[in-house]
Amino acid sequence: MFAEYGVISFWSYFIGAIFIILVPGPNTFFVLKNSIAGGLKRGYVAAAGVFLGDAILMFLAYAGVATLIKTTPVLFNIVRYLGAIYLLWLGLKMLYSTLFRRASANPEHEVQKGDIFKRSLILSLTNPKAILFYVSFFVQFIDIHYSSPGMSFFILGVTLEMISVCYFSFLIVSGSYVTQLVKTKKRLAKLGNSLIGLLFVGFAARLATLQS
């Protein structure tokens, strides 16, 4: 399938992409948290930032930025530490809001949709490993002799985004179903937000210790 467009072993790529997307990361937990806290709308706003961020990273990978980051340790480290600092800030802010700030009458409206979108977009863009991943993974399924590798890259990218849409939709719908439970069970809500905050701190530490 799509062999005429320079794509090799499309179904192997498809299965591999599914498993890769299923691996939990900060984007996954951010979308899930917003879908639980604010329902479908906030969940999809957060997911939209992830989709746009991934699309930008895939374009940068195709444009050769991945090679620049890989061959320039200083640039890699700048992006890496910016990402780690941002993840740490999100995690600590989440923990502070959950453990020390008094609950407001309408907690689901505390964060504007634009802020959610920007946060999820930044989460996606401040991961230098993602750009390197797109190149190292995609290149295995692109025929180097095909005259228009951009088309091959586009097909693989759209496929990955479609899988992401399906997976995040499942998370968002599932999260929205437990929204009412979280609203009525304050201790459960605090426990869930605290765990997600700690996960973000852990992701920050992990990103800060990655090597190029």
N, C-alpha and C positions, 0 to 999 in steps of 0.2 A: 504493500500500500504506500502511495506517494513516492515510489521508487523513481518515477519519471521526473520528480522534482528534486532528486538528489538526496532523498531520505533513505537511510539504510535500516532495515529491521525495525520498522515503525512500531510493531506490536511489542517488541522487546523494550523499546523506549517507553511505550505507554505504561507497561507494567512497572518498569523501574521508576517512572515519574510518580506513579501512585504511591509506591512505598516511600519515596523521598518526601512527598508532601505529607504523608501520615506521621512522619517524625515530628514530634512536638517542638516548638520553638517559641521565642518571645511574641512573634506575630500571632501565632495560634492562641496563646493565652490572653493576649490583648483583645482579640476579637471575641473570644469566649467571655471574658470579663464584661465587656460592654454589652453583649447580647443578654447576659444575665441581669446586669444592672438596669438596662434601658430597653430591652426587648428587641424586636426585629429591626427597627429603624437605626438605632445606635449600632447594632451589630453589623449591619450592611454598610454603614458609614465607615466604620473601622476597617471592614473588609475591602472597601473601595480604595482606601489608602494603601493597603497591602498590594492590591492588584496593580495599581499605578506604579508603586515602587518597584515591584517585580518587573513590570514592563520596561521601566527606565533602565534597570540593571541589565536586563537582557539586551537592550539596545546598546548600552555601553560596552557590554561584552563583545557584541558583534562589531562595534566600531573600533575595537582594539584597546580600550581603556584597561581591560584586564591584564594585557601584556605590560602596559605601563606600570600598573600597580605592583605586578609580580616582580618587575625588574627594578623598581624604585622602593627600597625598604622604608625610606623616610615617608613617602606618600602613603604606603600601606599602614605604617604605624600611626600616622595622623588620623586616618579614617578609623582605624581600629580603636584608638583611645577615645575618639569622639563618640563612637558607638557605645563603648563600655561606660563612659561617663553618663551618657543619656539613659542607658538601661539602669544604671545605679540610681540616677535621679528619679526615674519613674518608680522603681521598686521602693525606695525610701519614702517617696511622697505617698505611695499607696499604703505603706505601713503606718505612716503618721496619720493619714486621714482615717484609717480604720481603727487605730488603737487610741488616738489621743483627741481627735476632733469630734466635737459633738455632732450628732446626726441632725440634718436639717429636715424641714417638713417635706421637701421634694428633692431627695438626693439624686434622683435620676436626671434632674435638670441642672445639676451643679456644673457639669461640663457641657459646653456648647458643641454642637455637631462639627463645626469647623475645627475646633481644637482636637476632637477625636480623630478627624481625618488627618490633620497635620502630624499628630503624634504617631499614628500608624504608618504614615508615609516616611517619617524620619526613621522609625524603627527599621523599615525595609532598606532605606538608602545608606544607613550607617553600618552596613555589614560588608566589609571588603571581601570576605570569603565567599559571599553569594555570587559576586561577579566572576571570581575564579572558578566557582563551581559550575556556573552556566557554560563556561568555555570548555572545561574538562569533561563535562557530561555530554553536552551537545555534540562536541566534535567526534564522539564515537559513533554517531548516527548520521553523519553528513558525508556524502561522497565528495572527496577532495577534487575529483575530476569533473564535477558538475560545473557548468559554466556560470550559474547564478546561485552561489551559496547563500545569498541573502534570502532567497525564497525558501530554502531548506530550513534556515534559521527561523524564519517567520512561522513556518508550519509547526516546528517543534515548540516554539514559544507560545503560539496560540493554543496548542494542545495542552501544555502545562498550565496555562491560565484557565482553561475550561475545567480541568481536573480540580484546580484550586477553588473555582467558583462552586463546584458541586460539594467539595469537602467543607468549605466554610459555610455554605448554606445549611448543611447538616448541623454544624456546630451552632450556628445562629438560631435555627429553629429549635434545636434541643435546649439551648440556653434560655430562649424566651419562655419555654414551658415551665422552667423552674423559677422564673422571675417572681411569681406570686409566693412561692414557698420561701424564697430568700427574703422577701419583704416581711413576711410574718415571722420568720425565724431569725431574729437579729443575731443570735450567737452563731448560727450557721453562716450567716452572711459575713460576720467578722472573721470567722475561721477561714472561709474561702478566700476572701480578699487578702488576709495575712499570708496564706500559703502562696498565692499568686505574686504578692510583693516579694516574698523570699525567693521565689523562682527567678524574678527579674534581677535581683541582686546576684543570684548564682550565675545567670546568663552573662551579667556584666563581668564577673570574675573570670568566667571562661573565655570571653572575648578578649579580655585584657592580656591573657596568658597565651593566646594563639600565636603561632609563628607563621611568617609569610612563606 
